[in-house]
Amino acid sequence: MIKAISSSSSTVLQRRAVMAATKPNLKITVTSDLACPWCYVGLRRLDKALARMPEVKADKEWHAFLLDWGAHASGLPIQEALAKKFGSQGEQIMQRIFDAGRPDGAEFANWKWRANTVKGHMLVALARRYGKSHEANELLFLKSYETGENISDTDVILDVGRQLGLPEEELQASFSSGGLDEGLLKEVQQSDTFAKQE
């Protein structure tokens, strides 16, 4: 009888150990703007730090923080945007970002646009419903800073959504030519408001 109880208890403990091993033991919530190059550097540093701790299972979830709700709807060429905001110091600021990011893997190989990020954040919100907000954020950062694409563009947003395997019908409904999904837009607005209150 005692032996049977001991065996049963051992099985339960083994099951619990397996369950614990398959669940993330650290949840990281990040608020950032896709138009923020320092946020891209931060993502690379976060991934680098976690890579040094293979015993840590981290669930990374991204939320919106918009630096400029009034950004040009189609985005602006990055040189023009930096000159508009920082004047003659734009090039120097850009170089400082490059120097800080490259040691951690943020190469900034082809940064061409200062995007309007509303659609990008809506895609991240949609991806979050499927547990893929980190992957969405990373792909959008790569598109923006490494491959020179304009993430203000609906076609780029749809391409990222398809790479993530998000349902085509939801992508079309959320980013159709008839307008943006109001539920996702409200979710982005709420995340942004909450982040700015903290």
Secondary structure as GFF3:
##gff-version 3
##sequence-region A 1 198
A	DSSP	alpha_helix	2	22	.	.	.	ID=ss1
A	DSSP	beta_strand	26	32	.	.	.	ID=ss2
A	DSSP	alpha_helix	37	51	.	.	.	ID=ss3
A	DSSP	beta_strand	58	64	.	.	.	ID=ss4
A	DSSP	beta_strand	76	77	.	.	.	ID=ss5
A	DSSP	alpha_helix	78	86	.	.	.	ID=ss6
A	DSSP	three_ten_helix	87	89	.	.	.	ID=ss7
A	DSSP	alpha_helix	90	101	.	.	.	ID=ss8
A	DSSP	three_ten_helix	102	104	.	.	.	ID=ss9
A	DSSP	beta_strand	113	114	.	.	.	ID=ss10
A	DSSP	alpha_helix	118	128	.	.	.	ID=ss11
A	DSSP	alpha_helix	133	145	.	.	.	ID=ss12
A	DSSP	alpha_helix	154	163	.	.	.	ID=ss13
A	DSSP	alpha_helix	168	174	.	.	.	ID=ss14
A	DSSP	beta_strand	175	176	.	.	.	ID=ss15
A	DSSP	beta_strand	179	180	.	.	.	ID=ss16
A	DSSP	alpha_helix	182	197	.	.	.	ID=ss17
###
